[in-house]
Amino acid sequence: MDEDAHRIPITPELDLHGFRPSEIGELLPEYFAECLREGIRGVRVIHGKGTGALRESVHSLLRRLPEVQEFHYPASQGNWGATWVILKPHAPESTTDPTAG
């Protein structure tokens, strides 16, 4: 299977329409990691209004992810169908080898 066929563009907006709650457990952490690599710290996660099941799954996961600094619902733009997520800044990688003596 070609992985590029399922690649999601990395932007400050992630539309979860078409995803099931069971699929976001892997998707969100991987997407946020890519955002941080790209220097994106604010992501508007669009989960839709619907029954609220996807929104609740997203919020539950956001509360547990260490890379999430904070999140706001509803997002200022997008009303009740989106949540604004602020990611923690990427920790600078140390160039010093702690094992070097």
Residue pairs with C-beta under 8 A, 6 or more apart in sequence:
8 14
8 27
8 31
10 31
10 34
10 35
10 38
10 40
11 40
12 35
12 40
12 42
12 43
12 44
13 43
13 44
13 46
14 28
14 31
14 43
14 44
14 45
14 46
15 46
16 24
16 27
16 45
16 46
16 47
16 48
16 54
16 58
17 46
17 48
19 27
19 54
20 54
21 53
21 54
21 56
21 57
24 54
24 57
24 58
24 61
25 61
28 45
28 58
28 61
28 62
28 65
29 65
29 67
31 43
32 43
32 65
32 67
32 68
32 85
32 87
33 67
35 41
35 43
35 87
36 67
36 87
36 90
37 90
40 87
41 86
41 87
41 88
41 89
42 84
42 85
42 86
42 87
43 84
43 85
43 87
44 75
44 77
44 78
44 82
44 83
44 84
44 85
45 58
45 82
45 83
45 84
45 85
46 78
46 81
46 82
47 54
47 55
47 58
47 81
47 82
47 83
48 54
48 55
48 81
49 55
49 80
49 81
55 73
55 83
58 83
59 71
59 73
59 83
62 68
62 71
62 83
62 85
66 88
67 87
67 88
68 85
68 86
68 87
68 88
69 86
69 87
69 88
70 85
70 86
71 83
71 84
71 85
71 86
72 83
72 84
72 86
73 80
73 82
73 83
73 84
74 80
74 81
74 82
74 83
75 82
75 83
75 84
76 84
